[in-house]
Amino acid sequence: PFDDLLAKGFNTRQTDVRPANSVSTAFQLVAVLFQLQSLQQFGGVSASHLDWTMVPYVRKSFYKHFLDGLNWVEKDNKHIDLTTNEIINISINDDIYHRAPDAYNYALSMTEKETRQAVEGMYHNLNTLQSRSGNQLPFTSINYGTCTLPEGRMIIKALLEGSIKGVGKLHKTAIFPCGIFQYMKGVNDKPGTPNYDLYRLALESTAKRLYPNYANVDWSGNAGYDVNDPSTYFSTMGCRTANGYDINGFGQLKDGRGNICPVTIILPTLAMEAGNVEDFMVLLDEKIHEAKDMLLERFEFICSQSPSSAKFMYENGTMKG
């Protein structure tokens, strides 16, 4: 749940981390959180709606740049004194900022620049930080594409342009994070929808860099999601892992949930072993029950562990329930 961890701060073994107060700091902490979480779990870690998550921090950065603009660009006695709560809840396109057009344009330009640099820093961090095995990167994924707020659109555009640009001196394709563009009816699915231009940019990135992948927010398996709650939008970890409907009270919530173990049933192999449809169905039924038993064994092992075996997760509530 990146929303809570960035807004409230979090604890580590050695110290605690304050809440993020700018978009650049927020993206740095995203990389740190990915690293910390990956050290204490099996498998990959995903941000389920990074564009929405970053909106408050774009607004915080914009406000700082706007104050600088009032002081050095506008050069008058206008002053806007907002509380932190007001800053994160007021759009960067609000009339209160347009009262000083020169300062507004300065702040917008500087915020866009800061966001691009923050995204580039995240891409480089997630392609250089090592996992605990010491010879591979933490498997990280980010979902985005549905936020139609100006701040969210700025984030999506920066993520896609960063993907297209690549990393390092040779501008190599970033292996991580795995990008997932959330395709949603009425938001980015056809011309005239608010984020269709960003969907087209995503297609360009996929053509050039393989990423992003695509997740259909409106598919039948995600029925009942809350259109007003991005944490219930269909999202994935990598190209193959997703959370289904939770029967224990979380519903379509995606944050703070995950799969306990991957089990693969190779259907072509079963078909070759069976030789006919009837025997295939018998074999498939056997393998499904074996897969269920494997998952239950893994679940029981996880339940037997002490909270101290995953202290970061326990102290910061990264898993729901």
MARZAVEX-225891 format. One line per 2 residues: number of its first residue (from 1); their letters; for each residue x, y negated, z negated of N, C-alpha, C, O. Coordinates in steps of 0.1 Angstrom, whole numbers, plus 5000, padded with zeros to 4 digits. Layout:
N
NUM = A = X,Y,Z,X,Y,Z,X,Y,Z,X,Y,Z | ...
***
This chain:
321
1 = PF = 5008,5012,5000,5000,5000,5000,5009,4987,5000,5011,4981,4990 | 5013,4984,5012,5022,4972,5013,5016,4959,5008,5022,4951,5003
3 = DD = 5003,4958,5010,4996,4946,5006,4998,4943,4991,5002,4932,4988 | 4996,4953,4982,4998,4951,4968,5013,4949,4964,5016,4941,4956
5 = LL = 5022,4957,4970,5036,4957,4966,5042,4943,4970,5051,4938,4963 | 5038,4938,4982,5044,4925,4985,5038,4913,4977,5045,4903,4975
7 = AK = 5025,4915,4974,5018,4904,4967,5021,4903,4952,5022,4893,4946 | 5024,4915,4946,5026,4916,4932,5040,4919,4928,5044,4917,4916
9 = GF = 5049,4922,4937,5062,4927,4934,5062,4941,4930,5052,4948,4929 | 5074,4946,4927,5075,4961,4924,5088,4963,4916,5097,4955,4915
11 = NT = 5088,4975,4909,5100,4979,4901,5109,4989,4908,5104,4997,4916 | 5122,4988,4906,5131,4998,4911,5139,5003,4899,5136,4999,4887
13 = RQ = 5148,5012,4901,5155,5018,4890,5163,5007,4882,5163,5008,4870 | 5169,4998,4889,5178,4988,4883,5171,4975,4879,5175,4969,4869
15 = TD = 5160,4971,4886,5155,4958,4884,5141,4957,4888,5134,4968,4891 | 5135,4945,4889,5122,4944,4895,5123,4933,4906,5132,4925,4906
17 = VR = 5114,4933,4916,5114,4925,4927,5102,4915,4927,5091,4920,4925 | 5104,4903,4928,5093,4893,4928,5085,4894,4940,5090,4899,4950
19 = PA = 5073,4888,4940,5064,4888,4952,5071,4880,4963,5079,4871,4961 | 5068,4883,4976,5074,4876,4987,5068,4862,4988,5056,4861,4986
21 = NS = 5076,4853,4992,5071,4839,4993,5073,4833,5007,5072,4821,5009 | 5077,4842,5016,5079,4837,5030,5078,4850,5039,5079,4861,5035
23 = VS = 5076,4847,5052,5075,4859,5061,5088,4866,5063,5089,4878,5065 | 5099,4858,5062,5112,4864,5063,5115,4874,5052,5120,4885,5054
25 = TA = 5112,4869,5040,5114,4877,5028,5105,4890,5028,5109,4901,5025 | 5092,4888,5033,5083,4899,5033,5088,4910,5043,5087,4922,5039
27 = FQ = 5093,4906,5054,5098,4916,5063,5111,4923,5058,5113,4935,5060 | 5119,4916,5051,5130,4922,5044,5126,4933,5034,5131,4943,5033
29 = LV = 5115,4929,5026,5110,4938,5016,5103,4950,5022,5103,4961,5016 | 5097,4948,5034,5091,4960,5041,5102,4970,5043,5099,4982,5041
31 = AV = 5113,4966,5048,5124,4976,5050,5129,4982,5037,5131,4994,5037 | 5130,4974,5027,5134,4979,5014,5124,4990,5009,5128,5000,5004
33 = LF = 5111,4986,5010,5100,4996,5005,5100,5009,5013,5099,5019,5007 | 5102,5007,5026,5103,5020,5034,5114,5028,5029,5113,5041,5028
35 = QL = 5126,5022,5026,5137,5030,5022,5135,5036,5008,5137,5048,5007 | 5130,5029,4999,5127,5034,4985,5117,5045,4985,5119,5055,4979
37 = QS = 5106,5044,4993,5096,5054,4993,5101,5067,5000,5099,5078,4996 | 5109,5065,5011,5114,5076,5018,5124,5085,5010,5125,5097,5013
39 = LQ = 5130,5078,5000,5140,5086,4992,5133,5095,4982,5139,5104,4976 | 5120,5093,4980,5113,5101,4970,5101,5109,4975,5093,5114,4967
41 = QF = 5101,5112,4988,5090,5120,4994,5095,5128,5005,5106,5125,5011 | 5087,5137,5010,5090,5145,5021,5083,5139,5033,5071,5136,5032
43 = GG = 5090,5137,5044,5083,5132,5056,5084,5117,5058,5091,5110,5051 | 5076,5112,5067,5076,5098,5071,5067,5089,5063,5059,5094,5056
45 = VS = 5070,5076,5064,5062,5066,5057,5056,5056,5068,5063,5053,5078 | 5044,5052,5065,5038,5043,5075,5031,5031,5069,5026,5032,5058
47 = AS = 5031,5020,5076,5023,5008,5072,5011,5008,5080,5012,5008,5093 | 4999,5008,5074,4987,5011,5081,4981,4999,5089,4973,5001,5098
49 = HL = 4985,4987,5085,4979,4975,5092,4989,4963,5090,4985,4953,5083 | 5001,4964,5095,5011,4954,5091,5008,4940,5096,5012,4930,5089
51 = DW = 5000,4938,5107,4996,4925,5111,4988,4918,5101,4990,4906,5098 | 4978,4925,5095,4970,4919,5084,4978,4917,5072,4976,4907,5065
53 = TM = 4987,4926,5069,4995,4925,5056,5003,4912,5056,5005,4906,5046 | 5008,4908,5068,5018,4897,5068,5011,4883,5069,5018,4873,5069
55 = VP = 4998,4883,5070,4991,4870,5072,4994,4860,5061,4998,4848,5063 | 4994,4864,5048,4997,4854,5037,5011,4849,5038,5013,4837,5033
57 = YV = 5020,4857,5043,5034,4852,5042,5037,4843,5054,5046,4835,5053 | 5030,4845,5065,5031,4835,5076,5026,4822,5071,5032,4811,5074
59 = RK = 5015,4822,5064,5009,4810,5058,5018,4803,5048,5019,4791,5048 | 5025,4811,5040,5035,4805,5030,5046,4799,5037,5050,4788,5034
61 = SF = 5052,4805,5048,5063,4799,5055,5058,4787,5062,5065,4776,5062 | 5046,4787,5068,5041,4776,5076,5040,4764,5066,5043,4752,5070
63 = YK = 5035,4766,5054,5033,4755,5045,5046,4748,5041,5047,4736,5041 | 5056,4757,5039,5070,4751,5036,5075,4743,5048,5080,4732,5046
65 = HF = 5074,4748,5060,5078,4740,5071,5070,4728,5074,5075,4718,5078 | 5057,4729,5070,5049,4717,5072,5053,4706,5063,5053,4694,5066
67 = LD = 5056,4709,5050,5061,4699,5041,5074,4693,5046,5076,4680,5045 | 5083,4701,5051,5095,4695,5057,5092,4686,5069,5098,4676,5071
69 = GL = 5082,4690,5077,5078,4682,5088,5072,4668,5084,5075,4658,5090 | 5065,4668,5073,5059,4656,5067,5071,4647,5063,5070,4634,5065
71 = NW = 5081,4653,5057,5092,4645,5052,5102,4640,5063,5106,4628,5062 | 5105,4648,5073,5115,4645,5082,5111,4642,5096,5118,4635,5104
73 = VE = 5099,4646,5100,5094,4644,5113,5083,4633,5113,5083,4624,5121 | 5073,4635,5105,5062,4626,5104,5066,4612,5099,5062,4602,5103
75 = KD = 5075,4613,5088,5081,4602,5082,5070,4591,5077,5071,4579,5080 | 5061,4596,5070,5051,4587,5063,5048,4592,5050,5054,4602,5045
77 = NK = 5039,4586,5043,5036,4589,5029,5025,4600,5027,5021,4603,5016 | 5021,4607,5038,5011,4617,5037,5017,4629,5029,5029,4632,5031
79 = HI = 5009,4634,5021,5014,4646,5013,5002,4655,5010,4991,4651,5007 | 5005,4668,5012,4994,4678,5009,5000,4687,4998,5010,4694,5000
81 = DL = 4993,4688,4987,4997,4696,4976,4987,4707,4974,4976,4705,4969 | 4991,4719,4978,4982,4731,4977,4987,4741,4967,5000,4742,4965
83 = TT = 4978,4748,4961,4982,4759,4952,4986,4771,4960,4982,4772,4972 | 4992,4781,4954,4996,4793,4961,4983,4800,4966,4983,4805,4978
85 = NE = 4973,4800,4958,4960,4806,4963,4954,4799,4975,4949,4805,4984 | 4955,4786,4975,4950,4778,4986,4958,4781,4999,4953,4782,5010
87 = II = 4971,4781,4997,4980,4783,5009,4977,4796,5016,4976,4797,5028 | 4975,4807,5008,4973,4820,5015,4959,4822,5020,4957,4832,5027
89 = NI = 4950,4813,5016,4937,4814,5021,4933,4804,5031,4921,4804,5036 | 4942,4795,5035,4939,4785,5045,4947,4788,5058,4959,4791,5057
91 = SI = 4939,4788,5069,4946,4792,5082,4956,4781,5086,4954,4769,5082 | 4966,4785,5093,4976,4775,5098,4969,4766,5108,4975,4756,5112
93 = ND = 4957,4769,5113,4950,4761,5122,4940,4752,5116,4932,4746,5122 | 4940,4752,5102,4930,4744,5095,4932,4729,5097,4943,4724,5100
95 = DI = 4921,4722,5097,4921,4707,5099,4930,4700,5090,4936,4689,5093 | 4932,4705,5078,4941,4698,5068,4955,4697,5073,4962,4687,5070
97 = YH = 4959,4706,5082,4973,4705,5088,4973,4696,5100,4983,4690,5103 | 4962,4696,5107,4961,4688,5120,4961,4673,5117,4962,4665,5127
99 = RA = 4959,4669,5105,4959,4655,5102,4973,4649,5104,4974,4636,5106 | 4983,4657,5104,4997,4652,5107,5002,4660,5119,5009,4670,5117
101 = PD = 4998,4656,5131,5001,4664,5143,5016,4667,5145,5020,4678,5149 | 5025,4658,5143,5039,4660,5145,5044,4670,5135,5052,4679,5139
103 = AY = 5040,4669,5123,5045,4679,5112,5039,4692,5116,5045,4702,5113 | 5027,4693,5121,5020,4705,5124,5028,4712,5135,5031,4724,5134
105 = NY = 5031,4705,5146,5038,4711,5157,5052,4716,5153,5057,4726,5157 | 5059,4708,5144,5072,4712,5139,5070,4725,5131,5078,4735,5132
107 = AL = 5060,4726,5122,5058,4737,5113,5055,4750,5122,5060,4761,5119 | 5047,4748,5132,5043,4759,5140,5055,4765,5147,5057,4777,5148
109 = SM = 5063,4756,5153,5075,4760,5160,5085,4768,5151,5090,4778,5154 | 5087,4762,5139,5096,4768,5130,5091,4781,5124,5099,4791,5122
111 = TE = 5078,4782,5122,5072,4795,5117,5073,4806,5127,5076,4817,5124 | 5071,4802,5140,5072,4812,5151,5087,4817,5152,5089,4829,5153
113 = KE = 5096,4808,5150,5110,4812,5151,5114,4821,5139,5121,4831,5141 | 5109,4817,5127,5112,4825,5115,5106,4839,5116,5113,4849,5112
115 = TR = 5094,4840,5122,5088,4853,5123,5095,4862,5133,5097,4873,5130 | 5099,4856,5144,5107,4864,5154,5120,4869,5147,5123,4881,5149
117 = QA = 5127,4860,5140,5139,4865,5134,5137,4875,5123,5145,4884,5121 | 5126,4874,5115,5122,4883,5105,5120,4897,5111,5124,4907,5105
119 = VE = 5112,4897,5122,5109,4910,5128,5122,4916,5134,5124,4928,5132 | 5131,4908,5140,5143,4913,5145,5151,4919,5134,5158,4930,5135
121 = GM = 5151,4913,5122,5159,4918,5111,5153,4931,5106,5161,4940,5102 | 5140,4932,5106,5134,4945,5102,5137,4956,5111,5141,4967,5107
123 = YH = 5137,4954,5124,5141,4964,5134,5155,4969,5132,5158,4980,5132 | 5164,4959,5130,5178,4963,5128,5180,4970,5114,5188,4980,5114
125 = NL = 5173,4966,5104,5174,4973,5091,5169,4987,5092,5176,4996,5087 | 5158,4989,5098,5152,5003,5099,5159,5012,5109,5157,5024,5109
127 = NT = 5169,5006,5116,5177,5015,5125,5191,5016,5120,5200,5021,5127 | 5194,5011,5108,5207,5012,5102,5207,5018,5088,5217,5024,5084
129 = LQ = 5196,5016,5080,5195,5021,5067,5196,5037,5067,5189,5043,5076 | 5203,5043,5058,5204,5058,5059,5194,5064,5049,5191,5058,5038
131 = SR = 5190,5076,5052,5182,5083,5042,5191,5090,5032,5203,5089,5033 | 5185,5097,5022,5193,5103,5012,5202,5114,5017,5212,5118,5011
133 = SG = 5198,5120,5029,5207,5130,5034,5220,5124,5040,5230,5131,5042 | 5220,5111,5042,5232,5104,5046,5235,5104,5061,5245,5098,5065
135 = NQ = 5227,5111,5069,5231,5112,5083,5218,5110,5092,5219,5113,5104 | 5208,5105,5087,5196,5102,5095,5189,5090,5089,5191,5086,5078
137 = LP = 5180,5084,5097,5172,5072,5093,5159,5077,5087,5154,5087,5090 | 5154,5069,5077,5141,5071,5072,5130,5071,5084,5131,5062,5092
139 = FT = 5121,5080,5084,5111,5080,5095,5100,5070,5091,5092,5073,5082 | 5100,5059,5099,5091,5049,5095,5082,5045,5107,5085,5047,5119
141 = SI = 5069,5041,5104,5060,5037,5114,5052,5025,5110,5050,5022,5098 | 5048,5017,5119,5040,5005,5117,5028,5004,5126,5030,5006,5138
143 = NY = 5016,5002,5121,5004,5001,5128,5000,4986,5129,5001,4979,5119 | 4995,4982,5141,4992,4968,5142,4983,4966,5155,4982,4976,5163
145 = GT = 4977,4955,5157,4970,4952,5169,4956,4947,5168,4950,4942,5178 | 4950,4947,5156,4936,4943,5154,4934,4930,5148,4923,4925,5148
147 = CT = 4944,4924,5142,4942,4911,5135,4941,4900,5146,4950,4897,5154 | 4930,4893,5145,4927,4882,5155,4930,4868,5149,4928,4858,5156
149 = LP = 4934,4868,5137,4938,4855,5131,4950,4850,5138,4958,4858,5142 | 4952,4836,5138,4964,4831,5145,4977,4837,5139,4987,4839,5146
151 = EG = 4977,4839,5125,4989,4844,5119,4991,4859,5123,5003,4863,5125 | 4981,4866,5123,4982,4880,5127,4986,4882,5142,4994,4891,5145
153 = RM = 4981,4874,5150,4985,4874,5164,5000,4870,5166,5007,4876,5174 | 5004,4861,5158,5018,4857,5158,5027,4869,5154,5037,4872,5160
155 = II = 5023,4877,5144,5030,4889,5140,5030,4899,5151,5041,4905,5154 | 5019,4902,5157,5018,4913,5167,5027,4909,5179,5034,4918,5184
157 = KA = 5026,4897,5183,5034,4892,5194,5049,4894,5191,5057,4898,5200 | 5053,4890,5179,5067,4891,5175,5072,4906,5175,5083,4909,5179
159 = LL = 5063,4914,5170,5066,4929,5169,5068,4934,5183,5078,4942,5185 | 5060,4931,5192,5060,4936,5206,5072,4930,5213,5079,4938,5220
161 = EG = 5074,4917,5212,5086,4911,5219,5099,4917,5213,5109,4919,5220 | 5099,4919,5200,5111,4925,5194,5113,4940,5199,5125,4944,5201
163 = SI = 5103,4947,5201,5104,4960,5206,5109,4960,5221,5118,4968,5224 | 5104,4951,5229,5109,4950,5243,5124,4945,5243,5131,4950,5252
165 = KG = 5127,4936,5234,5141,4931,5234,5151,4942,5230,5162,4942,5236 | 5148,4951,5221,5157,4961,5217,5166,4957,5206,5166,4945,5202
167 = VG = 5175,4965,5202,5184,4962,5190,5198,4963,5194,5202,4971,5204 | 5207,4956,5187,5221,4956,5189,5226,4949,5201,5218,4943,5209
169 = KL = 5239,4949,5203,5245,4941,5215,5240,4947,5228,5240,4939,5238 | 5237,4960,5229,5233,4966,5241,5218,4966,5243,5213,4971,5253
171 = HK = 5211,4960,5233,5196,4960,5234,5190,4974,5236,5182,4976,5244 | 5195,4983,5227,5190,4997,5228,5175,4998,5223,5171,4989,5215
173 = TA = 5168,5007,5228,5154,5010,5223,5155,5013,5208,5163,5022,5204 | 5147,5007,5200,5146,5009,5186,5140,5023,5184,5128,5025,5187
175 = IF = 5147,5032,5177,5141,5045,5174,5130,5043,5163,5120,5050,5164 | 5133,5035,5153,5123,5032,5143,5122,5017,5141,5132,5010,5144
177 = PC = 5111,5012,5136,5099,5020,5133,5091,5024,5145,5092,5017,5156 | 5085,5035,5144,5076,5040,5155,5064,5030,5155,5056,5029,5145
179 = GI = 5061,5023,5166,5050,5014,5166,5037,5021,5171,5038,5029,5180 | 5026,5017,5165,5013,5023,5169,5004,5011,5170,5001,5004,5161
181 = FQ = 4999,5009,5183,4990,4998,5186,4976,5003,5184,4972,5013,5190 | 4968,4997,5175,4955,5001,5172,4944,4995,5182,4942,4983,5182
183 = YM = 4939,5004,5190,4930,5000,5201,4916,5000,5195,4911,5010,5189 | 4909,4989,5196,4896,4987,5189,4886,4980,5198,4889,4969,5204
185 = KG = 4874,4985,5198,4864,4979,5207,4861,4965,5202,4859,4962,5190 | 4859,4956,5211,4856,4942,5208,4867,4934,5203,4866,4922,5201
187 = VN = 4879,4940,5202,4891,4933,5196,4902,4932,5207,4907,4921,5209 | 4905,4943,5213,4916,4943,5223,4914,4952,5235,4923,4956,5242
189 = DK = 4901,4957,5237,4899,4968,5246,4896,4964,5261,4898,4972,5270 | 4893,4951,5263,4890,4947,5277,4892,4932,5278,4892,4925,5268
191 = PG = 4892,4927,5290,4894,4913,5292,4883,4905,5285,4871,4909,5286 | 4887,4894,5279,4877,4886,5272,4877,4888,5257,4872,4880,5249
193 = TP = 4883,4899,5253,4884,4902,5238,4896,4895,5233,4905,4892,5240 | 4896,4891,5220,4906,4882,5214,4920,4886,5216,4929,4878,5218
195 = NY = 4923,4899,5215,4937,4904,5215,4940,4912,5228,4949,4920,5228 | 4932,4910,5238,4935,4918,5250,4948,4914,5256,4955,4923,5262
197 = DL = 4952,4902,5255,4966,4898,5260,4977,4905,5253,4987,4908,5259 | 4975,4908,5240,4985,4915,5232,4985,4930,5236,4995,4937,5235
199 = YR = 4973,4935,5239,4972,4949,5244,4980,4950,5257,4987,4960,5259 | 4979,4940,5266,4987,4941,5278,5002,4940,5275,5010,4947,5282
201 = LA = 5005,4932,5265,5019,4931,5261,5024,4944,5255,5035,4949,5257 | 5015,4951,5248,5018,4964,5243,5021,4974,5254,5030,4982,5253
203 = LE = 5013,4974,5264,5015,4983,5275,5028,4980,5282,5035,4990,5286 | 5032,4968,5283,5046,4965,5289,5057,4970,5280,5066,4976,5285
205 = ST = 5055,4969,5267,5065,4975,5257,5066,4990,5259,5077,4996,5259 | 5054,4996,5260,5054,5011,5261,5061,5015,5274,5068,5025,5274
207 = AK = 5058,5008,5285,5065,5011,5298,5080,5010,5297,5087,5017,5304 | 5085,5000,5289,5099,4997,5289,5106,5005,5278,5118,5008,5279
209 = RL = 5099,5007,5266,5106,5011,5254,5100,5024,5248,5104,5028,5237 | 5090,5030,5254,5083,5042,5249,5073,5038,5238,5063,5045,5236
211 = YP = 5076,5028,5230,5067,5024,5219,5060,5011,5223,5066,5003,5231 | 5048,5008,5218,5041,5016,5208,5033,5027,5214,5030,5028,5226
213 = NY = 5030,5037,5205,5019,5047,5208,5006,5040,5206,5005,5028,5203 | 4995,5047,5207,4981,5041,5206,4972,5049,5197,4972,5061,5198
215 = AN = 4965,5042,5189,4955,5049,5180,4941,5043,5183,4940,5031,5182 | 4932,5051,5185,4918,5047,5188,4910,5045,5175,4906,5055,5169
217 = VD = 4909,5033,5171,4902,5030,5158,4888,5035,5158,4883,5039,5147 | 4881,5036,5169,4867,5039,5170,4864,5054,5173,4853,5057,5176
219 = WS = 4874,5062,5173,4871,5076,5176,4862,5082,5165,4861,5077,5154 | 4855,5093,5169,4845,5099,5160,4850,5103,5147,4843,5103,5137
221 = GN = 4862,5108,5146,4868,5112,5133,4870,5101,5123,4872,5104,5111 | 4869,5089,5127,4871,5078,5118,4857,5070,5116,4857,5059,5112
223 = AG = 4846,5077,5119,4833,5071,5118,4831,5067,5103,4835,5074,5094 | 4824,5056,5101,4821,5051,5088,4832,5042,5082,4831,5038,5071
225 = YD = 4842,5038,5090,4852,5029,5085,4846,5015,5083,4836,5012,5090 | 4852,5007,5075,4847,4994,5072,4853,4984,5081,4865,4981,5080
227 = VN = 4845,4978,5090,4851,4968,5100,4857,4956,5093,4866,4950,5099 | 4854,4954,5081,4859,4942,5073,4871,4946,5064,4876,4938,5057
229 = DP = 4875,4959,5065,4886,4963,5057,4897,4971,5065,4895,4982,5068 | 4907,4964,5069,4918,4970,5078,4924,4982,5072,4930,4991,5080
231 = ST = 4923,4984,5059,4929,4996,5053,4921,5009,5056,4926,5020,5053 | 4910,5007,5062,4902,5019,5066,4902,5021,5081,4897,5031,5086
233 = YF = 4909,5013,5089,4911,5015,5103,4919,5027,5106,4928,5030,5098 | 4916,5034,5116,4924,5046,5120,4939,5042,5123,4941,5033,5131
235 = ST = 4948,5048,5116,4962,5046,5117,4970,5059,5116,4964,5068,5110 | 4982,5059,5120,4989,5072,5120,5003,5069,5114,5008,5058,5113
237 = MG = 5010,5080,5111,5024,5081,5108,5031,5088,5120,5028,5099,5122 | 5039,5080,5127,5045,5086,5139,5034,5089,5149,5025,5082,5150
239 = CR = 5036,5099,5157,5027,5102,5168,5018,5114,5165,5011,5119,5174 | 5018,5119,5152,5011,5131,5150,5005,5133,5136,4998,5143,5134
241 = TA = 5006,5123,5127,5001,5125,5113,4991,5114,5110,4993,5102,5112 | 4979,5118,5106,4968,5109,5102,4961,5114,5090,4960,5126,5087
243 = NG = 4954,5105,5083,4946,5108,5072,4931,5109,5076,4926,5100,5083 | 4925,5120,5073,4910,5121,5076,4902,5115,5065,4907,5108,5056
245 = YD = 4889,5118,5065,4880,5114,5055,4882,5121,5042,4884,5133,5042 | 4883,5113,5031,4886,5119,5018,4873,5121,5011,4865,5112,5009
247 = IN = 4870,5134,5007,4858,5138,5001,4858,5135,4986,4847,5137,4979 | 4869,5130,4980,4870,5127,4966,4868,5113,4962,4871,5109,4951
249 = GF = 4863,5105,4971,4859,5091,4968,4866,5080,4975,4861,5069,4975 | 4877,5083,4982,4884,5073,4990,4878,5071,5004,4881,5060,5010
251 = GQ = 4870,5080,5009,4864,5078,5022,4875,5077,5033,4883,5085,5034 | 4873,5066,5041,4883,5064,5052,4895,5056,5048,4902,5052,5057
253 = LK = 4897,5053,5035,4909,5046,5031,4921,5053,5036,4923,5065,5035 | 4931,5045,5042,4943,5051,5047,4955,5047,5038,4964,5055,5037
255 = DG = 4955,5036,5031,4966,5032,5022,4967,5041,5010,4957,5046,5004 | 4980,5044,5006,4982,5052,4995,4978,5067,4996,4977,5074,4986
257 = RG = 4977,5072,5008,4974,5086,5010,4984,5092,5020,4991,5084,5027 | 4984,5105,5021,4993,5111,5030,4990,5126,5031,4982,5132,5024
259 = NI = 4998,5133,5039,4997,5147,5040,5008,5153,5032,5019,5148,5030 | 5005,5165,5025,5015,5171,5016,5025,5179,5023,5036,5182,5018
261 = CP = 5022,5184,5035,5031,5193,5042,5026,5195,5057,5014,5196,5059 | 5035,5196,5066,5031,5199,5080,5031,5214,5082,5041,5221,5079
263 = VT = 5020,5219,5088,5019,5233,5092,5015,5233,5106,5004,5228,5109 | 5022,5240,5115,5019,5240,5129,5015,5254,5133,5022,5264,5130
265 = II = 5004,5255,5140,4999,5268,5146,5001,5267,5161,4995,5258,5168 | 5010,5275,5167,5014,5274,5181,5004,5282,5189,5005,5294,5190
267 = LP = 4994,5275,5195,4983,5282,5202,4987,5291,5214,4983,5302,5216 | 4997,5285,5222,5001,5294,5234,5007,5307,5230,5005,5317,5236
269 = TL = 5015,5307,5219,5021,5319,5214,5010,5329,5209,5011,5341,5212 | 5000,5324,5202,4989,5333,5198,4982,5339,5210,4979,5351,5211
271 = AM = 4980,5331,5221,4973,5335,5233,4981,5347,5239,4975,5356,5244 | 4994,5345,5240,5003,5355,5246,5003,5368,5238,5003,5379,5244
273 = EA = 5003,5367,5225,5003,5378,5216,4989,5386,5217,4989,5398,5217 | 4978,5378,5218,4965,5384,5218,4962,5391,5231,4958,5403,5232
275 = GN = 4963,5384,5242,4960,5390,5255,4946,5388,5260,4943,5389,5272 | 4937,5386,5250,4923,5384,5254,4916,5374,5244,4922,5372,5233
277 = VE = 4905,5369,5247,4898,5359,5239,4894,5365,5225,4896,5358,5215 | 4889,5377,5225,4885,5382,5212,4896,5384,5202,4895,5380,5190
279 = DF = 4907,5390,5207,4919,5392,5198,4925,5378,5194,4930,5376,5183 | 4924,5369,5203,4930,5355,5201,4922,5349,5189,4928,5343,5180
281 = MV = 4909,5350,5189,4901,5344,5178,4904,5350,5165,4904,5344,5155 | 4906,5363,5165,4910,5370,5153,4923,5365,5147,4925,5362,5136
283 = LL = 4933,5364,5156,4946,5359,5152,4946,5345,5147,4952,5341,5137 | 4938,5337,5154,4936,5323,5151,4931,5321,5137,4935,5313,5128
285 = DE = 4920,5330,5134,4914,5329,5120,4925,5333,5110,4925,5327,5099 | 4933,5343,5112,4943,5347,5103,4953,5336,5100,4957,5333,5089
287 = KI = 4957,5329,5111,4968,5319,5110,4962,5306,5103,4969,5300,5095 | 4949,5304,5105,4943,5292,5098,4943,5295,5083,4946,5286,5075
289 = HE = 4940,5307,5079,4940,5310,5065,4954,5310,5059,4956,5307,5047 | 4964,5315,5067,4978,5314,5062,4982,5300,5061,4989,5296,5051
291 = AK = 4978,5291,5070,4982,5277,5069,4975,5271,5056,4982,5263,5049 | 4963,5274,5053,4956,5270,5041,4964,5274,5029,4966,5266,5020
293 = DM = 4968,5286,5028,4976,5291,5017,4989,5284,5015,4993,5281,5004 | 4996,5281,5026,5008,5274,5026,5006,5260,5020,5014,5255,5011
295 = LL = 4996,5253,5024,4993,5240,5019,4989,5240,5004,4993,5231,4997 | 4982,5250,5000,4978,5251,4986,4990,5253,4977,4992,5248,4966
297 = ER = 4999,5262,4982,5012,5265,4975,5020,5252,4974,5025,5249,4963 | 5021,5244,4984,5029,5232,4984,5022,5222,4974,5029,5215,4967
299 = FE = 5009,5221,4975,5001,5212,4966,5004,5216,4951,5006,5207,4943 | 5003,5228,4948,5005,5233,4934,5019,5230,4930,5021,5226,4918
301 = FI = 5029,5231,4939,5043,5228,4935,5044,5213,4932,5051,5209,4922 | 5038,5204,4940,5039,5190,4938,5032,5186,4925,5037,5178,4917
303 = CS = 5021,5193,4922,5014,5190,4909,5022,5194,4897,5020,5188,4886 | 5031,5203,4899,5039,5208,4887,5050,5199,4884,5057,5200,4874
305 = QS = 5053,5189,4893,5065,5181,4891,5062,5170,4880,5051,5165,4878 | 5073,5166,4873,5072,5155,4864,5072,5141,4871,5078,5140,4882
307 = PS = 5065,5131,4866,5065,5118,4872,5079,5112,4874,5081,5104,4883 | 5088,5117,4866,5102,5112,4867,5109,5116,4879,5119,5111,4883
309 = SA = 5103,5126,4886,5110,5131,4898,5107,5122,4910,5113,5122,4920 | 5097,5113,4908,5094,5103,4918,5090,5090,4911,5079,5085,4912
311 = KF = 5100,5084,4904,5097,5073,4895,5092,5061,4902,5083,5054,4897 | 5098,5058,4914,5093,5046,4921,5079,5047,4925,5071,5038,4924
313 = MY = 5075,5059,4930,5061,5061,4933,5052,5060,4921,5041,5054,4922 | 5056,5066,4910,5048,5066,4898,5046,5052,4892,5035,5048,4889
315 = EN = 5057,5044,4891,5056,5031,4885,5049,5021,4894,5043,5012,4888 | 5050,5023,4907,5044,5012,4916,5031,5016,4922,5026,5009,4931
317 = GT = 5026,5028,4919,5013,5032,4924,5012,5033,4939,5002,5029,4945 | 5023,5039,4945,5023,5040,4960,5013,5050,4965,5010,5050,4977
319 = MK = 5010,5060,4956,5000,5070,4960,4987,5068,4952,4988,5067,4940 | 4976,5068,4958,4963,5067,4952,4959,5079,4944,4965,5090,4946
321 = G = 4950,5078,4934,4945,5089,4927,4953,5092,4914,4950,5101,4907
***
